[in-house]
Structures are given as C-alpha cells and as structure tokens.
Amino acid sequence: MQKLNSLQALRGLAALFVVIFHYHFRLGGPDEHALEYWHSIFGWSFIGVDIFFVISGFIMVYTTRQHSPGIVTSGKFLLNRMIRILPLYYLLLFFAFLLNGAFYLLDNEESARNLISALTFTVSTIAASPQYIDLEQMYNVRWTLNYELYFYLVFALCLLFRQRILPLLAWAAAAVFIIPALFGNAPTLNIHGYQVEHALWGFLSNPVILDFVVGALAGGLYVKLEKAARQRWLQQLALGLALVMVFAIVMGLYTQHLYLLSLRLGVAIGITILLLSIAEPVLHNYIPRIALYAGNISFSLYLCHNTVNYFVFDHLGDKATSMPAILGLIALSITLSLALSHCTWKYIEVGLTRWLKAKLLAPSTTWHQGQVTSERTG
C-alpha cells in the first residue's frame, strides 16, 4: 500500500497549528485587549482540528479498502484503534493528573467529575459546544478524541457492509438532520449544534462529525481514481490545484468566508487532501524529513503540549512580566513538549503498540490502520 507522506507531513503541520493556537493565549497576558489582538493574528490556527478530522476520515477509508466486509474486519479495526489510542492517552492523562495536583483534585467535586469524564471518554456539559466538556478543567484537548472514538465506532459498523460509504452517509444524515428533525429541530450546520437537555445528544448530533464524512468521501474518491492518477501530467495538475486550494483556504479564513469547524471549510480541506494524495508521487521526494517527523510525533504532541503549557506557566508565569520573558516560557514549554512527545512516540506509539499488536493481532492480519508513513495515528 502506497505511503502518503504528504498527509503525514500535513498531520504534523496540523499538530503545530494546534500548539500555536493554545500558546498564543499567553502572549496577551492579563490584558484582554492585547489578547484580542493576538487572537486576530493566530486564531486561524484552530484549523489544525479540522485537518485532523478530515485526514482521519480519509485514512480510515484508504487503509481498509482491501479488507473484506464482516464482523472479523470490524472487530479487528476497533481492536487496532484501541491499541493505538488508549495506552498513550491514559499515560499522558496520568501525567496531566500528576502535574495538576494529583489526588488533591479529588477533593473538588467538579474536578473529580472531569477526571471520570476523561477516563471514560464521556461528555459532561451542554454549556460548551461542540466540545461538551468543561474546558476550564484538566486535559481539555481530549474533546477531539471523543469525536474520533465516536467515528471509529460508526465506521466499524460500516465495515460490516461491502459498500461502506452508503451506510456512513445514512448515519450522518440520520444523526445530524433526520433524528433531530423528528424531535422538532430545524436542520443546522452550526458548530454549536442543537439545543438539547443532555450533552450526549448534542454530541451525537453535532455537525462537526461531518468533517469525518468529508474525509471519508475524499478517501473513497481517491481509491476510485488511484490507478487512473498514475499519469504524471495529472499528478502535476493535482499539485497545482492543491496550491490553489491552499491559497483559497487562507483567503477564505482571512475574509471570514470560511469558518473554523464548518462544513464548508471541511470540504475545502477534503478537496486539498484528495489533490495532495493524487500528487503524492510528485511530492514524495521533496517533503523534508523534519515534516515527516512532525507527523510521527503529532499525536503525542497534541496530547501533551497543553499539559506542559499549564504546568510551566502555573509555576513560572508570575515571573513573566515582559514579552521576552513570556516568549522564553513559551519556548521552554514547546521544547519540553517536543522532548516528551519524542519519548512517548518512540516507546509507546511505536514500541508498546507494536508489541501489543504482535500479541493481540495475528501477524498475517496485523493492520496498519491509521498509519500514513509510520506507526502513528491522530
């Protein structure tokens, strides 16, 4: 199976965008006007989440294209996903728990409830959508993994059928439009979703899940076009069109014609990912190794960077009274995050995951689901 290095590099770029988004809030300090200024410059970096979601849908379709439908395929897909996600997630959750005061948190009812939510991948509040968790509490980046796991479960069900895209579209239509309409809700694509009484219903029906569907559609289209796209001129044309799409996305965000976590932005990203995949043979030898490395550690970096962010600024932030000092703490935090990400990627994402797959999945059927160029997923 062809390795899509262009998507691996894009995944690394998405992780760096998310890091920029979380760290740019430090630049303003306590000054709200300064924070608004920096947000106007760096607020776009939240696009990293859109990119992650669309790539995830794309890769799931691409890497399961040759697998026969049925309960065995579905089960192995889920087992592979759990092996890939859970060990690293729980390790870094424990790390965050220790850095945030550990057992003292259990004396606080809200913090204890948040910890249970993090341990069980459950949503807890309708006050913050589309996240549906308390964003002021520990390990708030986990909200995207809630959607990832949701989509894994749905896609595993779709793997029971030969035509996987059709049941996927049926699920999306039912979850986002049909079922809410049956309860008297007008259809919406707003990322805040529907007005509901329980967070779970808001989460299950939130239009954010359409980003995954867009990625899956792009992946299905790429599978159809893969053989025809072996012509050099078509690959070069795809690369040119991909550059045009990147420019269009940048301008759309700048002019506010595209909104973060919107279906329109998801479609634009999906088209770009499809074009980059077609152009892979042209791009392959020009992608810097550091970009691929960023893709390798992107899941680890995504999970740990905000924990390090809070830890460093909670302990040293009161001494950062000038912009050089703030930038110094940001540099320290990012350096520590990269170091931790490298270690967890090397020993958990690659080492432990490989060992678990060897034990739990037969060698002849060991999957590389979610892999683009390495033992990495997002």
Contacts in CASP RR format, 6 or more apart in sequence:
PFRMAT RR
TARGET T0000
AUTHOR 0000-0000-0000
METHOD contacts of the structure
MODEL  1
MQKLNSLQALRGLAALFVVIFHYHFRLGGPDEHALEYWHSIFGWSFIGVD
IFFVISGFIMVYTTRQHSPGIVTSGKFLLNRMIRILPLYYLLLFFAFLLN
GAFYLLDNEESARNLISALTFTVSTIAASPQYIDLEQMYNVRWTLNYELY
FYLVFALCLLFRQRILPLLAWAAAAVFIIPALFGNAPTLNIHGYQVEHAL
WGFLSNPVILDFVVGALAGGLYVKLEKAARQRWLQQLALGLALVMVFAIV
MGLYTQHLYLLSLRLGVAIGITILLLSIAEPVLHNYIPRIALYAGNISFS
LYLCHNTVNYFVFDHLGDKATSMPAILGLIALSITLSLALSHCTWKYIEV
GLTRWLKAKLLAPSTTWHQGQVTSERTG
1 63 0 8 1.000
1 66 0 8 1.000
1 368 0 8 1.000
2 226 0 8 1.000
2 280 0 8 1.000
3 372 0 8 1.000
3 373 0 8 1.000
4 62 0 8 1.000
4 277 0 8 1.000
4 280 0 8 1.000
4 372 0 8 1.000
4 373 0 8 1.000
5 280 0 8 1.000
5 283 0 8 1.000
5 284 0 8 1.000
5 287 0 8 1.000
5 292 0 8 1.000
5 372 0 8 1.000
5 373 0 8 1.000
6 276 0 8 1.000
6 277 0 8 1.000
6 279 0 8 1.000
6 280 0 8 1.000
6 283 0 8 1.000
6 284 0 8 1.000
6 287 0 8 1.000
7 55 0 8 1.000
7 58 0 8 1.000
7 59 0 8 1.000
7 273 0 8 1.000
7 276 0 8 1.000
7 277 0 8 1.000
7 372 0 8 1.000
8 291 0 8 1.000
8 292 0 8 1.000
8 295 0 8 1.000
8 296 0 8 1.000
8 372 0 8 1.000
8 373 0 8 1.000
8 374 0 8 1.000
8 376 0 8 1.000
9 287 0 8 1.000
9 288 0 8 1.000
9 291 0 8 1.000
9 292 0 8 1.000
9 294 0 8 1.000
9 295 0 8 1.000
10 51 0 8 1.000
10 55 0 8 1.000
10 273 0 8 1.000
10 276 0 8 1.000
11 51 0 8 1.000
11 52 0 8 1.000
11 55 0 8 1.000
11 295 0 8 1.000
11 298 0 8 1.000
11 372 0 8 1.000
11 376 0 8 1.000
11 378 0 8 1.000
12 291 0 8 1.000
12 294 0 8 1.000
12 295 0 8 1.000
12 297 0 8 1.000
12 298 0 8 1.000
12 301 0 8 1.000
13 48 0 8 1.000
13 51 0 8 1.000
13 291 0 8 1.000
13 294 0 8 1.000
14 47 0 8 1.000
14 48 0 8 1.000
14 49 0 8 1.000
14 51 0 8 1.000
14 52 0 8 1.000
14 55 0 8 1.000
14 298 0 8 1.000
15 48 0 8 1.000
15 52 0 8 1.000
15 294 0 8 1.000
15 295 0 8 1.000
15 297 0 8 1.000
15 298 0 8 1.000
15 299 0 8 1.000
15 301 0 8 1.000
15 302 0 8 1.000
16 294 0 8 1.000
16 301 0 8 1.000
17 45 0 8 1.000
17 46 0 8 1.000
17 47 0 8 1.000
17 48 0 8 1.000
17 51 0 8 1.000
18 45 0 8 1.000
18 46 0 8 1.000
18 48 0 8 1.000
18 49 0 8 1.000
18 52 0 8 1.000
18 141 0 8 1.000
18 302 0 8 1.000
18 305 0 8 1.000
19 301 0 8 1.000
19 305 0 8 1.000
19 334 0 8 1.000
19 337 0 8 1.000
20 42 0 8 1.000
20 45 0 8 1.000
21 42 0 8 1.000
21 43 0 8 1.000
21 45 0 8 1.000
21 46 0 8 1.000
21 48 0 8 1.000
22 141 0 8 1.000
22 305 0 8 1.000
22 306 0 8 1.000
22 309 0 8 1.000
23 305 0 8 1.000
23 309 0 8 1.000
23 330 0 8 1.000
23 333 0 8 1.000
23 334 0 8 1.000
24 38 0 8 1.000
24 39 0 8 1.000
24 41 0 8 1.000
24 42 0 8 1.000
24 43 0 8 1.000
24 45 0 8 1.000
25 35 0 8 1.000
25 38 0 8 1.000
25 39 0 8 1.000
26 309 0 8 1.000
26 313 0 8 1.000
26 326 0 8 1.000
26 329 0 8 1.000
26 330 0 8 1.000
27 34 0 8 1.000
27 35 0 8 1.000
27 38 0 8 1.000
27 42 0 8 1.000
27 323 0 8 1.000
27 326 0 8 1.000
27 330 0 8 1.000
28 34 0 8 1.000
28 35 0 8 1.000
28 37 0 8 1.000
28 38 0 8 1.000
28 326 0 8 1.000
29 35 0 8 1.000
29 326 0 8 1.000
44 253 0 8 1.000
44 254 0 8 1.000
44 260 0 8 1.000
46 260 0 8 1.000
46 261 0 8 1.000
47 249 0 8 1.000
47 253 0 8 1.000
47 260 0 8 1.000
47 265 0 8 1.000
47 269 0 8 1.000
49 144 0 8 1.000
49 260 0 8 1.000
49 261 0 8 1.000
50 211 0 8 1.000
50 260 0 8 1.000
50 261 0 8 1.000
50 265 0 8 1.000
50 266 0 8 1.000
50 269 0 8 1.000
51 269 0 8 1.000
52 144 0 8 1.000
52 302 0 8 1.000
52 378 0 8 1.000
53 144 0 8 1.000
53 147 0 8 1.000
53 208 0 8 1.000
53 211 0 8 1.000
53 212 0 8 1.000
53 215 0 8 1.000
53 266 0 8 1.000
54 211 0 8 1.000
54 212 0 8 1.000
54 214 0 8 1.000
54 215 0 8 1.000
54 218 0 8 1.000
54 266 0 8 1.000
54 269 0 8 1.000
54 270 0 8 1.000
54 273 0 8 1.000
55 215 0 8 1.000
55 273 0 8 1.000
55 378 0 8 1.000
56 148 0 8 1.000
56 151 0 8 1.000
56 212 0 8 1.000
56 215 0 8 1.000
56 370 0 8 1.000
56 378 0 8 1.000
57 151 0 8 1.000
57 155 0 8 1.000
57 212 0 8 1.000
57 213 0 8 1.000
57 215 0 8 1.000
57 216 0 8 1.000
57 219 0 8 1.000
58 215 0 8 1.000
58 216 0 8 1.000
58 218 0 8 1.000
58 219 0 8 1.000
58 222 0 8 1.000
58 270 0 8 1.000
58 273 0 8 1.000
58 274 0 8 1.000
58 277 0 8 1.000
59 369 0 8 1.000
59 370 0 8 1.000
59 371 0 8 1.000
59 372 0 8 1.000
59 377 0 8 1.000
60 151 0 8 1.000
60 152 0 8 1.000
60 155 0 8 1.000
60 216 0 8 1.000
60 369 0 8 1.000
60 370 0 8 1.000
61 164 0 8 1.000
61 165 0 8 1.000
61 215 0 8 1.000
61 216 0 8 1.000
61 219 0 8 1.000
61 220 0 8 1.000
61 223 0 8 1.000
62 219 0 8 1.000
62 220 0 8 1.000
62 222 0 8 1.000
62 223 0 8 1.000
63 367 0 8 1.000
63 368 0 8 1.000
63 369 0 8 1.000
63 370 0 8 1.000
63 371 0 8 1.000
64 73 0 8 1.000
64 77 0 8 1.000
64 159 0 8 1.000
64 164 0 8 1.000
64 369 0 8 1.000
65 220 0 8 1.000
65 223 0 8 1.000
67 73 0 8 1.000
67 77 0 8 1.000
67 159 0 8 1.000
69 159 0 8 1.000
69 160 0 8 1.000
69 161 0 8 1.000
69 162 0 8 1.000
69 164 0 8 1.000
70 159 0 8 1.000
70 160 0 8 1.000
71 160 0 8 1.000
73 159 0 8 1.000
74 156 0 8 1.000
74 157 0 8 1.000
74 159 0 8 1.000
74 160 0 8 1.000
75 156 0 8 1.000
76 361 0 8 1.000
76 365 0 8 1.000
76 367 0 8 1.000
77 152 0 8 1.000
77 155 0 8 1.000
77 156 0 8 1.000
77 159 0 8 1.000
77 367 0 8 1.000
77 369 0 8 1.000
78 152 0 8 1.000
78 153 0 8 1.000
78 156 0 8 1.000
79 360 0 8 1.000
79 361 0 8 1.000
80 357 0 8 1.000
80 361 0 8 1.000
80 367 0 8 1.000
80 369 0 8 1.000
81 149 0 8 1.000
81 152 0 8 1.000
81 369 0 8 1.000
81 377 0 8 1.000
83 353 0 8 1.000
83 356 0 8 1.000
83 357 0 8 1.000
83 360 0 8 1.000
83 361 0 8 1.000
84 349 0 8 1.000
84 353 0 8 1.000
84 369 0 8 1.000
84 370 0 8 1.000
84 377 0 8 1.000
85 145 0 8 1.000
85 148 0 8 1.000
85 149 0 8 1.000
85 377 0 8 1.000
87 348 0 8 1.000
87 352 0 8 1.000
87 353 0 8 1.000
87 356 0 8 1.000
88 299 0 8 1.000
88 300 0 8 1.000
88 303 0 8 1.000
88 344 0 8 1.000
88 348 0 8 1.000
88 349 0 8 1.000
89 142 0 8 1.000
89 145 0 8 1.000
89 303 0 8 1.000
90 119 0 8 1.000
91 344 0 8 1.000
91 348 0 8 1.000
92 300 0 8 1.000
92 303 0 8 1.000
92 304 0 8 1.000
92 307 0 8 1.000
92 344 0 8 1.000
93 118 0 8 1.000
93 119 0 8 1.000
93 139 0 8 1.000
93 142 0 8 1.000
95 304 0 8 1.000
95 307 0 8 1.000
96 138 0 8 1.000
96 139 0 8 1.000
96 307 0 8 1.000
97 105 0 8 1.000
97 115 0 8 1.000
97 138 0 8 1.000
99 307 0 8 1.000
99 310 0 8 1.000
99 311 0 8 1.000
100 138 0 8 1.000
100 307 0 8 1.000
100 310 0 8 1.000
100 311 0 8 1.000
105 111 0 8 1.000
105 112 0 8 1.000
105 115 0 8 1.000
105 138 0 8 1.000
106 112 0 8 1.000
106 115 0 8 1.000
110 134 0 8 1.000
110 137 0 8 1.000
111 137 0 8 1.000
111 138 0 8 1.000
113 124 0 8 1.000
114 124 0 8 1.000
114 133 0 8 1.000
114 134 0 8 1.000
114 137 0 8 1.000
114 138 0 8 1.000
115 138 0 8 1.000
116 122 0 8 1.000
117 123 0 8 1.000
117 124 0 8 1.000
117 133 0 8 1.000
117 134 0 8 1.000
118 138 0 8 1.000
118 139 0 8 1.000
118 142 0 8 1.000
121 142 0 8 1.000
121 145 0 8 1.000
121 146 0 8 1.000
121 149 0 8 1.000
122 146 0 8 1.000
122 200 0 8 1.000
123 132 0 8 1.000
123 133 0 8 1.000
123 146 0 8 1.000
123 199 0 8 1.000
123 200 0 8 1.000
123 202 0 8 1.000
123 203 0 8 1.000
124 132 0 8 1.000
124 133 0 8 1.000
124 134 0 8 1.000
124 199 0 8 1.000
125 132 0 8 1.000
125 133 0 8 1.000
125 134 0 8 1.000
125 199 0 8 1.000
126 132 0 8 1.000
126 196 0 8 1.000
126 197 0 8 1.000
126 198 0 8 1.000
126 199 0 8 1.000
126 202 0 8 1.000
127 134 0 8 1.000
128 134 0 8 1.000
128 135 0 8 1.000
129 191 0 8 1.000
129 192 0 8 1.000
129 193 0 8 1.000
129 202 0 8 1.000
129 206 0 8 1.000
130 143 0 8 1.000
130 191 0 8 1.000
130 192 0 8 1.000
130 193 0 8 1.000
130 203 0 8 1.000
130 206 0 8 1.000
130 208 0 8 1.000
130 261 0 8 1.000
131 140 0 8 1.000
131 143 0 8 1.000
132 143 0 8 1.000
132 146 0 8 1.000
132 199 0 8 1.000
132 200 0 8 1.000
132 202 0 8 1.000
132 203 0 8 1.000
132 206 0 8 1.000
133 140 0 8 1.000
133 142 0 8 1.000
133 143 0 8 1.000
133 146 0 8 1.000
134 140 0 8 1.000
135 143 0 8 1.000
139 306 0 8 1.000
139 307 0 8 1.000
140 306 0 8 1.000
141 302 0 8 1.000
141 303 0 8 1.000
141 306 0 8 1.000
146 203 0 8 1.000
147 203 0 8 1.000
147 208 0 8 1.000
147 209 0 8 1.000
147 212 0 8 1.000
148 378 0 8 1.000
150 203 0 8 1.000
150 204 0 8 1.000
150 209 0 8 1.000
151 209 0 8 1.000
151 212 0 8 1.000
154 168 0 8 1.000
154 171 0 8 1.000
155 164 0 8 1.000
155 168 0 8 1.000
155 216 0 8 1.000
157 167 0 8 1.000
157 171 0 8 1.000
158 164 0 8 1.000
158 165 0 8 1.000
158 167 0 8 1.000
158 168 0 8 1.000
158 171 0 8 1.000
161 167 0 8 1.000
165 216 0 8 1.000
165 217 0 8 1.000
165 220 0 8 1.000
168 213 0 8 1.000
168 216 0 8 1.000
169 213 0 8 1.000
172 209 0 8 1.000
172 210 0 8 1.000
172 213 0 8 1.000
175 204 0 8 1.000
175 205 0 8 1.000
175 209 0 8 1.000
176 187 0 8 1.000
176 205 0 8 1.000
176 206 0 8 1.000
176 207 0 8 1.000
176 209 0 8 1.000
176 210 0 8 1.000
177 187 0 8 1.000
179 205 0 8 1.000
180 187 0 8 1.000
180 194 0 8 1.000
180 205 0 8 1.000
181 187 0 8 1.000
185 194 0 8 1.000
185 195 0 8 1.000
188 194 0 8 1.000
188 207 0 8 1.000
189 207 0 8 1.000
189 210 0 8 1.000
189 262 0 8 1.000
189 263 0 8 1.000
190 207 0 8 1.000
191 206 0 8 1.000
191 207 0 8 1.000
191 208 0 8 1.000
191 259 0 8 1.000
191 260 0 8 1.000
191 261 0 8 1.000
191 262 0 8 1.000
193 202 0 8 1.000
193 205 0 8 1.000
193 206 0 8 1.000
193 207 0 8 1.000
194 201 0 8 1.000
194 202 0 8 1.000
194 205 0 8 1.000
194 206 0 8 1.000
196 202 0 8 1.000
196 205 0 8 1.000
207 263 0 8 1.000
208 261 0 8 1.000
210 263 0 8 1.000
210 266 0 8 1.000
211 261 0 8 1.000
211 263 0 8 1.000
211 266 0 8 1.000
211 269 0 8 1.000
214 263 0 8 1.000
214 266 0 8 1.000
214 267 0 8 1.000
214 269 0 8 1.000
214 270 0 8 1.000
215 270 0 8 1.000
215 273 0 8 1.000
218 270 0 8 1.000
218 271 0 8 1.000
218 273 0 8 1.000
218 274 0 8 1.000
219 274 0 8 1.000
219 277 0 8 1.000
221 274 0 8 1.000
222 274 0 8 1.000
222 277 0 8 1.000
222 278 0 8 1.000
225 278 0 8 1.000
228 234 0 8 1.000
229 235 0 8 1.000
229 238 0 8 1.000
229 278 0 8 1.000
230 281 0 8 1.000
232 281 0 8 1.000
232 282 0 8 1.000
234 278 0 8 1.000
235 278 0 8 1.000
235 279 0 8 1.000
235 280 0 8 1.000
235 281 0 8 1.000
235 282 0 8 1.000
236 279 0 8 1.000
236 282 0 8 1.000
238 275 0 8 1.000
238 276 0 8 1.000
238 278 0 8 1.000
238 279 0 8 1.000
239 275 0 8 1.000
239 276 0 8 1.000
239 279 0 8 1.000
239 282 0 8 1.000
239 283 0 8 1.000
240 275 0 8 1.000
240 279 0 8 1.000
241 275 0 8 1.000
242 272 0 8 1.000
242 275 0 8 1.000
242 276 0 8 1.000
242 279 0 8 1.000
245 268 0 8 1.000
245 271 0 8 1.000
245 272 0 8 1.000
245 275 0 8 1.000
246 272 0 8 1.000
248 268 0 8 1.000
249 258 0 8 1.000
249 265 0 8 1.000
249 268 0 8 1.000
249 269 0 8 1.000
249 272 0 8 1.000
251 257 0 8 1.000
252 258 0 8 1.000
253 260 0 8 1.000
253 265 0 8 1.000
258 264 0 8 1.000
258 265 0 8 1.000
258 268 0 8 1.000
259 265 0 8 1.000
276 283 0 8 1.000
292 373 0 8 1.000
292 374 0 8 1.000
294 301 0 8 1.000
295 372 0 8 1.000
295 373 0 8 1.000
295 374 0 8 1.000
295 376 0 8 1.000
296 345 0 8 1.000
296 349 0 8 1.000
296 373 0 8 1.000
296 374 0 8 1.000
296 376 0 8 1.000
297 338 0 8 1.000
297 341 0 8 1.000
297 342 0 8 1.000
297 345 0 8 1.000
297 376 0 8 1.000
298 376 0 8 1.000
298 378 0 8 1.000
299 345 0 8 1.000
299 349 0 8 1.000
299 376 0 8 1.000
299 377 0 8 1.000
299 378 0 8 1.000
300 340 0 8 1.000
300 341 0 8 1.000
300 342 0 8 1.000
300 344 0 8 1.000
300 345 0 8 1.000
300 348 0 8 1.000
300 349 0 8 1.000
301 337 0 8 1.000
301 338 0 8 1.000
301 341 0 8 1.000
302 378 0 8 1.000
304 337 0 8 1.000
304 340 0 8 1.000
304 341 0 8 1.000
304 344 0 8 1.000
305 333 0 8 1.000
305 334 0 8 1.000
305 337 0 8 1.000
305 341 0 8 1.000
308 333 0 8 1.000
308 336 0 8 1.000
308 337 0 8 1.000
308 340 0 8 1.000
309 333 0 8 1.000
309 337 0 8 1.000
312 329 0 8 1.000
312 332 0 8 1.000
312 333 0 8 1.000
312 336 0 8 1.000
313 320 0 8 1.000
313 329 0 8 1.000
313 333 0 8 1.000
316 329 0 8 1.000
316 332 0 8 1.000
317 329 0 8 1.000
319 325 0 8 1.000
320 326 0 8 1.000
320 328 0 8 1.000
320 329 0 8 1.000
345 376 0 8 1.000
349 375 0 8 1.000
349 376 0 8 1.000
350 374 0 8 1.000
350 375 0 8 1.000
350 376 0 8 1.000
351 375 0 8 1.000
353 375 0 8 1.000
354 375 0 8 1.000
357 366 0 8 1.000
357 367 0 8 1.000
358 366 0 8 1.000
361 367 0 8 1.000
368 375 0 8 1.000
369 377 0 8 1.000
370 376 0 8 1.000
370 377 0 8 1.000
370 378 0 8 1.000
371 377 0 8 1.000
END
